[in-house]
Amino acid sequence: MTLLDGKLLSENIKSELSAEVDLIRARGGKIPHLAAVLVGESPASQVYVQSKIRSCEQVGFKSSLIQREADISEAELLEIVRGLNEDPDVDGFIVQLPLPKHIDEERITLAIDHRKDVDGFHPINFGRMAQGLPAFLPATPYGIMEMLRRYNIETAGKHCVVVGRSNIVGTPISILLSRKGYPGDCTVTLTHSRTRDLPAEVRRADIVVAAIGIPEFVKGDWIKEGAVVIDVGINRIADATKKTGTRLVGDVEFSTVAPHCSHITPVPGGVGLMTVAALMMNTLKACNRTIYP
Ligand code: NAD
């Protein structure tokens, strides 16, 4: 069984990005600039945004953090988005989700200029992705694709079962893996909370992508021998043996699943780090106008 090491891969990607920044600097070009908008005090969101900002620093990108209290109005947030859309120095930006209940996330996502939408959540990018046109790919699916590519995992003709149909993970990764090319050319089954006999569906999979949001939901006896398992879940559970009293687990029960796999991602140290690396890759593309010349 091989661990798909998101830490190692994301470090490699960051070194490559850092080398790109050196080249840009040497020719006097524009340094990529990522801005992040963080609303409220959610500890998880703060950790995610900090890790994105820290990654920018590591690779030599410019970064800006715009922090607002949870009681910011939707109109004020839309004004911040408008300002970032119009700021010529900002190449790409993200508004960290989830947002407080009184703010319509869809309205905010739609207000982001799709040419700066490095999270790949705007329907223009989603639609272009679905049609196989150049697009900012959503960061988590992009990170998974990069992981499959860099580990040379065979995908053509494989049966892939995706568990979870969210707009940011399950649905887009099911589209990307069914597209023509590598990684892709899979036969994909997209499963969800209304799927009948989920274990039977997962047992048919050569590649499993689990993005459910329920700790250790996928069990070892659901896994075909030799399957590749991509665990997207990030769940904090109680653990009295830890100093903090908690630990992170995925949506897959690692101890029972790993013995059946040819490859599996750990949590932490798997897909989460690839997501941040993918965001950085999108930011470089935004700066270089690779997607939208
Ligand atoms: P979501 O809540 O938007 O979607 C969950 C999906 O799981 C839904 O489509 C639902 O139909 C499905 N589901 C729920 N219960 C189910 C059941 N009993 N059987 C089958 N399907 C079921 O979640 P999301 O935003 O896609 O996130 C999923 C997980 O991935 C979470 O743990 C989240 O923290 C994590 N996540 C990680 C990253 C990363 O960078 N690693 C990024 C995004 C999300």
Residues whose N, C-alpha, C, O or C-beta is under 5 A from the ligand:
A	BS01	NAD	T140 G164 R165 S166 V169 G170 H192 S193 A211 I212 G213 V232 G233 I234 N235 V271 G272 T275
